[in-house]
Amino acid sequence: MRKTAKRNPGRQEPTAGTQLGTNLRRASPFLTVFVLLLLWQWVSAREIISHILVPPPAEVYRAFIKAMAAGTLPKHALVTLEEMLYGLLIGLGIGLVIGYAIAKAPLLENILSPVIVGFQSTPIVAYAPLLVIWFGSGLASKVVTTAVIVFFPMLVNTIVGIRSVSPKLRDLLRSLKAGRWQTFRHLEIPSALPVVLAGLKTSATLAVIGAVVGEFVSQGSGLGFLVTSARNLYDTPLVFVAVLTMTAISLTLYGLVAYVEWRFLFWQRRSNR
């Protein structure tokens, strides 16, 4: 006698349409890149825009191979990546600490908000030269520039995340005699994590802007310096190589944060089903 497999009534078996939709969502970023490359090649082949302004993909690829073989691209990319990571860690850390303090003490928001908002509303390129004067033309000024630009999104999202914690859940933990550390660990972190990770996504992409702006102001090395050098030589393919490298770094950081979000917010996906 054959045994029939038991089915879990609470579990929905994936249908062919659902699986197809999942595969399409996973492949959509690659399809977007492929379509953009086709459009780029079509514009270049028809010479709608001068090749001096927009070189064909083949020329950009040759410039990429040449820069890789000479070691120019890896050297400058690693410098920019180092500036980004240091600045990102510092900016995120300060944003998290100050954001949590402001969320818990509204008076602190009234005291600090004029300085924070005024500093953030000023374009980074306006006070980047001052950072170079204060911190020198080396690594420190680029790190500070990056930290400044990634600080505000993390600050705002931390405040919103902590203040979005349900008051009823706070009262429940208080009735259970939970301490501040227990409330922070078991309530505030899980509740604020989705909003904080959304801010981290924004900060990760802005980190490239901060590092490159610092390199524009204080030249020496990095992808921003490579763009400036290639522009002065009218080497448009190399400019494209540097810009696409910045884009690749940003997408990689964004993807890492998205993976962390997917990994730690599994409970949110289950509740949305």
N, C-alpha and C positions, 0 to 999 in steps of 0.2 A: 504494500500500500504506500503510495507516494504521500509525503508530507507536504502540505501546503505552507508556503512561507507566510509568516505572520506579518501583518502590516500595522504600522503604527498609525492610528487614526489622527493623531495630532501633527503628523509630518506630511507635507505635501510633496509628492514625487514631481521632479522637474519634467515639464513637457518639452516637446521638440521646439515649440515656439519660444519658450522661456530660455532654453539653452542657446538658441540662435541669437536671441536678444543679448544674452550675456556675452557671447563671443563677439558680437558686433561692438558692444561697449568697450571691450578690451582692445579690439583692433582699431577703434576709431582714431586714437592719436596717431598711429602709424599711417592710417589712410589719409589723415589731414596733412601730414608731412609729405606723403607721396603726391597728393594733389597739388600742394604748393610747389614742389619741385617740377612737376609737369607744367604748371602755369609759368614758372620762372623760365623754363627751357623754351616754352612757346613764345614768350615775350622776347627772349634773346634771339631766337631763330628768325623771327619776323622783323627784328631790329626796330621794334616800336619805341624803345628807349635806347639811347646810345650806349654802346658797350663800355665807354669810358665811365658812365654813371652806374650802370648795372651790368657787370660782366657776366658772361655765360657761366653756368654751373661748372663746365669743364675747366675754365680758367681758374675759378675759385678752388676747385679740387687740386689743380696743379700747384697753386700757391700754398695750399695746405700741406701737400706732400713735401714741397721745398722747405717750408718753415719747420716741419717735423724733422726732416733729415738734417737741417742745420742746427736743430736744438733750440731755435728761437721761440717757437710756440710753447713747448713744454716749460721752458724757463720762465717766461712771462706769465703763463697760466698758473704755475705753482705759486708765484709771488702774489698774484691776485687772490688765489684760493686761500693762502695763509692769512692775508689781510681780512678776507671775508669771515673766516672761521673765528679768528680772535675777536673781531668786532661783533660778530653775531653772538658769541658766547657772553661777552661783556654787556652788550645792549639788552639781551634777553634777561640776563641775571638782574640787572638794575631795574628793568621794566617790571619783572615779576615781583621783586621786593617792594618797590615803591607802589605798584598797582595794588598789591595786597594790603599795604598799609593805608592807602587812600580809601579802599573799599571798606575797611574796618573803622576808619576814623574820618567822617565827612568834613570835620574841621580842617584836617590836613589838606583836603582837596581845595578848600577855599584859599588856603595859604599858598599852595604850590601851583594851582591852575594858571594864574596869570603868567608865571615864568615859563611853564611847560608849553602852554598853547602859543605864547608869543615866540618862543624859540622854535617851535615846530612850524609855525606859519611862515617863517622866513625861509626862502629857498636855500638848500644846502650849499649851492654854489656861491651864495653871498658871503657866508662866514667860513667856508672852507679855507680861504687864504689866511684867515686869522688862526685857524687850527694849525696850519703849517708854521706860522710865526711862533705860536705857543709851544708846539710839540716837536718842531723840527721837520725836516723834509724826508725823514726816514720812515720806518714802519709805523711808528707811534701815531703820526698824524692821520695815516690812512685807516688805522684801526679805530681811532676816535671818531673819524668821519663816518665809518660804517656803523659803529655803536650808536651814534646819535640818530642815524636815519632808521635803524631798526627798533629803537627804544620805544617810540610813540605807539606803533600798532600793538606791541606786546603790553604796554601799560594800559591802553584803553580796553583791550580784550580781557586782561586780568581783572580789571575793575568790574566790567560787565559780567564776567563769569562768576566772580565771588558774590556779587549782589543779586545774581539770579537764583541763588540757592533758596529753596522753599523755606519760608518761615515756619511752616508746620513741622517740617523735618528737624529744624533747629530746636523747636519746642520739644519734639519727641526725644531727641538726644539729651536735651537738658533735663527732662523728666527722668531719664535713665542714669542721671548723674555722670554723663560723659564729660571728660575734661577737654581742654582746648586742643590738645594734640589729637585726641580721638575724634573730635569734631572735624578738625582739619583733615585728618587722614581718611576718615570713612564717609564724610559728607561733602566737605568743600572741594577737595581734589576731584572726586568723581563727577560732581555736578558742574564744576567749572572747566573740566578738561576739554570738552568739545569746543568751547569758545576760545580757550587758550591755544589749542592746536590750530584753530582757524587763524588766529593772530600770528602763530609761528609760521604758517604758510606764507602769509604776506611779508613777514620780516625776512624769511629766507630768500625771497625774490628781490627784496629791496637791498639786501646785503651787497649784491653785485653792483648796484648803482652807487652805494656809498664808497666802495673800494675804488671803482673806476673814476668817480668824481675826484677823490683824493689823488689819484694818479694823474689826472688831467692838470690839477693845480700844481702838484709837486712831482715833476717828471723824474724818471730815473729807471724804473722797471715796472712791469705789470702789463696787463692787456690794454689799459688806458694809454700807457706810454707807447705801446705797439701801434695802436690806432693813430695816435698823433704823428708818429714817425712815418707810417705808411701814407697818411694824408699829405704830409709835407712832400713826399716823393711821388704823389699822385698814383700810388700803387693801390688802386681800388680793390683788386682781388684780395690783397692782404688785409685790407680794412674789413672786408666781408668775412674773412677767416677769423679775425679777432672778435668781431661782433657775434658770429655764430658760435664761437667758443664760449663767450659770455652766456649766450642763450642756453647752450648745453649744460653749463655749470648750474644755472638757475633752475633748469628743468630737473636736473639730478637732485638738487637740494629739495625742490618741491616734491619730487617723487619719494624721497626718503621720509619727509614729514607725512606725506599721504599714507605711506606704509605704516608708520608709527600710529597714525590715526586709525587705520584699518585694524591694526594689531590690538590696540588697547580699548577701542570703542566697539568691541564685538557685541556687548550687551545692548548698545543702541541699535545695531542692525537687527537684532532679534526682536526688540520691542516694536520696530517699524514694520515687521512682517504681518 
